[in-house]
Amino acid sequence: MSDHNPKEPNINTLSTDLTELILSSLPIPPLLRASSVCKLWHSLISSPTFTPPSLSHPWFFLFGLHNTSSRNNQSFAFDPLSNSWFRLPPLDDSSSSSFLGSTGFLFTTTPKFSYTPVLKSSWRLTSPLKYSRVNPLLGVFHDGSSGVRSFKFIVVGGVRFIGGLVDIEDRLAVEIYDPNHDSWELCPALPADFRSGNSSQSLSSALLKGKFYVFGIYSCFVSSFDLQKHVWSEVQTLRPPGVIFSFMISCNDMLVLAGMCNAPSGPSFNLWRIDEKTMEFSEISLMPQSLLYSLVDDEEDDKFASLKCVGMSNLIYVFNEEYHQRYPACLCEISADNGKCSWRRLPQLPSPVNKFHKVISFCSTVSLTRIFHREHEPPRPMYY
């Protein structure tokens, strides 16, 4: 006999639609565990049509690359809803110095350009770039000009090498790739103002309302490329008082500048909202001082120089790309309702953590089906 009282609710008696609705309210790690409860739950959760709201929150991806041994490469992803890290299979490509990431894709630019969706590891080689380069800016945007919504890649700037030397005559090339036709379109070059630093190491970028913004992390030059008209705007200078370096990010359908300042009260990490029409700025938040100093070694003279920043949707991540503190990070969540900002420290990366020569980081939403159906692996949770 069953001990169950038929007058009490039983999840086994719920309709499939209601069960799916309940499961969709869970963050990713509990979902992965729930998928092993029974065949029905696994079928619902692993279905391509299952899209819980948690998937709309951008994850923070951190790929650590070792120059001499790919066995020391490590890859991690942070889920902000569950406040948890995932350990991912490491990158093992021999051209690790050319890896980049942007909005759901990983790229390698040399010796040839190729890409793969995040969490899928199914690389696709493209036709050759007209101007091959290392460390360009990369953007992924949706194009509906042909009546069919599809994605394209924009590749901007980067360092070109000829005979092992930097090409000082580089045209700061801009190219757009169409995956449907495997074709590259050469576009007007990046304005010459950016020539002194034209790679992703000295520039940041943001996509907003059909424009690809390029911003000098140290120079504070800014210009935007119209993705439909293929023209660059006039170069302007966007330098809030006291700023040392800063990054441009697209958040909550607005441009945000995030960077270090020498303020009268001491060093600070600030967020400014940028009016994309006038390029005027207004401060929206300061990182708490205790949180800022928890990301750095207090004894170093240039302790803030290794701070980097990425963001997407309503989240901005700030992290230290130096090894000695195991790459600490924090995030700021910007409320879509009232614009208020809340800061918090991320938990430490899961041990062991290797020493990396290069760190690649970006934000992206994720596909649950890619978590369940990893190529060459049985469906299994990746949560640690």
Residue pairs with C-beta under 8 A, 6 or more apart in sequence:
4 10
11 19
11 22
14 22
16 40
16 44
19 40
19 41
19 44
20 44
20 50
23 31
23 34
23 41
23 44
23 45
23 50
23 52
24 50
24 51
24 52
24 53
25 52
25 53
26 34
26 52
26 54
27 54
27 79
27 81
27 82
27 84
28 54
28 55
28 79
28 81
28 82
28 366
28 368
28 371
28 383
29 79
29 82
29 84
29 381
29 383
30 82
31 45
31 52
31 54
31 368
32 371
32 381
32 382
32 383
33 381
33 383
34 41
34 45
35 41
35 42
35 45
35 46
35 372
35 379
35 381
36 42
36 381
42 379
44 50
45 368
45 372
46 368
46 369
46 372
46 373
46 379
47 369
48 369
50 368
51 368
52 368
54 79
54 81
55 365
55 366
55 367
55 368
56 313
56 365
57 79
57 80
57 81
57 313
57 315
57 365
58 80
58 311
58 312
58 313
58 315
58 363
58 364
58 365
59 77
59 78
59 79
59 80
59 363
59 364
59 365
59 366
60 77
60 78
60 80
60 310
60 315
60 317
60 319
60 329
60 331
60 346
60 361
60 363
61 75
61 76
61 77
61 78
61 101
61 118
61 360
61 361
61 362
61 363
61 364
62 75
62 76
62 77
62 78
62 319
62 327
62 329
62 349
62 359
62 360
62 361
63 73
63 74
63 75
63 76
63 91
63 99
63 101
63 106
63 359
63 360
63 361
64 73
64 74
64 75
64 76
64 327
64 353
64 354
64 356
64 358
64 359
65 73
65 91
65 96
65 97
65 99
65 356
65 357
65 358
65 359
65 360
66 72
66 73
66 96
66 354
66 355
66 356
66 357
67 96
67 97
67 357
67 358
70 90
70 91
70 92
70 93
70 94
70 96
71 90
72 354
72 355
72 356
73 90
73 91
73 92
73 96
73 354
73 356
74 87
74 90
74 353
74 354
74 356
75 87
75 88
75 89
75 90
75 91
76 85
76 86
76 87
76 88
76 349
76 350
77 85
77 86
77 88
77 119
77 366
78 84
78 85
78 86
78 317
78 329
78 346
79 85
79 86
80 315
80 331
80 333
83 346
83 347
84 347
84 383
85 347
85 349
85 350
85 384
86 382
86 383
86 384
87 350
87 382
87 384
88 119
88 382
89 121
89 374
91 99
91 106
93 99
93 108
95 108
95 110
95 111
96 358
97 110
97 134
97 358
98 108
98 109
98 110
98 134
98 135
99 106
99 107
99 108
99 358
99 360
100 106
100 107
100 108
100 109
100 135
100 136
100 138
100 200
100 360
101 107
101 118
101 360
101 361
101 362
101 364
102 138
102 139
102 140
102 362
103 139
103 140
103 207
103 312
103 362
103 363
103 364
104 117
104 118
104 140
104 364
104 365
104 366
105 115
105 116
105 117
105 118
105 140
105 153
106 115
106 116
106 117
106 118
107 113
107 114
107 115
107 138
107 153
108 114
108 115
108 123
109 129
109 132
109 133
109 134
109 135
109 136
109 155
109 158
110 132
110 133
110 134
111 132
112 125
112 126
112 128
112 132
113 125
113 126
113 128
113 129
113 132
113 155
113 177
114 123
114 124
114 125
114 126
115 123
115 124
115 126
115 153
116 122
116 123
116 124
117 367
117 370
118 364
118 366
118 370
119 366
119 367
119 370
119 371
119 374
120 370
120 374
120 375
121 374
121 375
122 375
124 179
126 177
126 179
126 182
126 184
127 182
127 183
127 184
128 184
129 155
129 175
129 184
130 173
130 175
130 184
130 186
131 160
131 170
131 171
131 173
131 175
132 160
133 155
133 157
133 158
133 159
133 160
133 170
133 173
134 158
134 159
134 160
134 161
134 199
135 158
135 159
135 199
135 200
135 201
136 155
136 156
136 157
136 158
136 199
136 200
137 155
137 156
137 157
137 158
137 199
137 200
137 203
137 204
137 205
137 214
138 153
138 154
138 155
138 156
138 200
138 205
139 153
139 154
139 156
139 205
139 207
139 212
140 151
140 152
140 153
140 207
141 151
141 152
141 154
141 207
141 210
141 212
141 227
142 149
142 150
142 151
142 152
143 149
143 150
143 151
143 152
143 178
143 227
144 150
145 228
150 178
150 179
150 180
151 179
152 176
152 177
152 178
152 179
153 176
153 177
153 179
154 174
154 175
154 176
154 177
154 212
154 225
154 227
155 173
155 174
155 175
155 176
155 177
156 172
156 174
156 190
156 205
156 212
156 214
156 225
157 172
157 173
157 174
157 190
157 194
157 198
157 199
157 200
157 203
157 214
158 173
158 198
158 199
158 200
159 166
159 167
159 170
159 198
159 199
160 166
160 167
160 170
160 173
161 167
170 195
170 198
171 189
172 189
172 190
172 191
172 192
172 194
172 195
172 198
173 186
173 189
173 190
174 186
174 187
174 188
174 189
174 190
174 225
175 184
175 185
175 186
175 187
176 184
176 185
176 187
176 227
177 183
177 184
177 185
178 184
178 185
187 225
187 230
188 225
188 230
188 231
188 232
190 198
190 214
190 223
190 232
191 223
191 232
191 235
193 219
193 221
193 223
193 235
194 203
194 214
194 216
194 219
194 221
194 223
194 235
196 219
197 203
197 216
197 217
197 218
197 219
202 216
202 217
202 218
202 219
203 214
203 215
203 216
203 217
204 214
204 215
204 217
204 247
204 248
204 249
205 212
205 213
205 214
205 215
205 248
206 212
206 213
206 215
206 248
206 249
206 250
206 255
207 213
207 250
208 250
208 253
208 254
208 255
208 276
209 253
209 276
210 226
210 227
210 228
211 224
211 225
211 226
211 227
211 276
212 224
212 225
212 227
213 222
213 223
213 224
213 225
213 248
213 250
213 255
214 222
214 223
214 224
214 225
215 221
215 222
215 238
215 246
215 247
215 248
215 257
216 222
217 245
217 246
217 247
218 245
219 237
220 237
220 238
220 239
220 243
220 246
221 235
221 236
221 237
221 238
222 235
222 236
222 237
222 238
222 248
222 279
223 232
223 233
223 234
223 235
223 236
224 232
224 233
224 276
225 231
225 232
225 233
226 232
226 233
236 279
238 257
238 274
238 279
238 281
240 246
240 257
240 259
240 261
240 270
240 272
240 281
240 283
241 261
242 261
242 262
242 263
243 259
243 260
243 261
243 270
244 259
244 260
244 261
244 262
244 304
245 259
245 260
245 305
246 257
246 258
246 259
246 260
247 257
247 258
247 259
247 308
247 309
247 310
248 255
248 256
248 257
248 274
249 255
249 256
249 257
249 258
249 309
249 310
249 311
249 312
249 316
250 256
250 311
250 312
251 311
251 312
251 313
251 314
251 315
251 316
251 334
252 313
252 314
252 334
252 336
252 339
254 273
254 274
254 276
255 273
255 274
255 275
255 276
256 271
256 272
256 273
256 274
256 284
256 311
256 316
256 334
257 271
257 272
257 274
257 281
258 269
258 270
258 271
258 272
258 309
258 311
258 316
258 318
259 269
259 270
259 309
260 267
260 268
260 269
260 270
260 304
260 307
261 267
261 268
261 269
261 270
266 289
267 292
267 304
268 286
268 287
268 289
268 292
269 286
269 287
269 292
269 307
269 318
270 283
270 285
270 286
270 287
271 283
271 284
271 285
271 286
271 287
271 316
271 332
271 341
272 281
272 282
272 283
272 284
273 281
273 282
273 283
273 284
273 339
274 280
274 281
275 281
275 282
284 334
284 339
284 341
285 332
285 334
285 341
285 343
287 318
287 330
287 332
287 343
288 343
291 330
291 343
291 344
291 345
294 328
294 330
294 345
295 307
295 318
295 319
295 320
295 325
295 328
295 329
295 330
296 303
296 304
296 306
296 307
296 320
296 325
297 303
297 322
297 324
297 325
306 320
306 321
306 322
307 318
307 319
307 320
307 321
308 318
308 319
308 320
308 321
308 359
308 361
309 316
309 317
309 318
309 319
310 316
310 317
310 361
310 362
310 363
311 317
311 363
312 363
312 364
312 365
313 363
313 365
314 333
314 334
314 335
314 336
315 331
315 332
315 333
315 334
315 363
316 331
316 332
316 334
317 329
317 330
317 331
317 346
317 361
317 363
318 329
318 330
318 331
318 332
319 327
319 328
319 329
319 330
319 346
319 361
320 327
320 328
320 329
321 327
321 359
321 361
323 353
323 355
323 356
326 348
326 349
326 353
327 349
327 353
327 359
328 345
328 346
328 348
329 345
329 346
330 343
330 344
330 345
330 346
331 343
331 344
331 346
332 341
332 342
332 343
333 341
333 342
333 343
333 344
334 340
334 341
335 341
335 342
350 384
371 381
371 382
372 379
373 379
374 382
